[in-house]
């Protein structure tokens, strides 16, 4: 069999200067305002009485139900969302826990970003038609959903990875116990 010449895809397609995305669905969450919305979908040290809030992700009718085939067996999903209320961003932010110092925005999970893309890993409870029932979401009601992917622990979890200044905050035993602040434990 003759050897085919190499294909040079990256040279034949120009680099995009603009990217257009269309929402595939919408979040239906009990959180109607930023104050009081969890800052992560899972807390490091949640109280024993903590019950994550139920929510739904409603996919739009132009998404065939077949796109959700085989999703039922996953315990968690990644929800990629457009944080539509954020109209500006700063290069540094003050995070809600740890020392009150400015951190580089790209070194945080702050919602005010150059492209306000959010990432949430809620627990998938069940699927009914084009509605995914989840709990533990950290997104506001009416947030546009850009994509959904299954959470796969062998490639999505790196428990021994270093986490920069977050490791220092964790060593100080400063844990967020609820959506309204922090507690030293």
Secondary structure, DSSP 4 states (H G I P E B T S, - for coil): -PPPPPP-HHHHSPPPS-------EEEE-S--SSTTS-SSSS-TT--TT--PPEEEEEEPTTS-GGGGTT-TT-SBEEEEEE-TT-----SEEE-SSSSS-EEEGGGS--S--SS-EEEE-PEEEEEETTEEEEES----TTPEEEEEEE--HHHH--TT---HHHHHHHHTTEEEEETTEEEE-
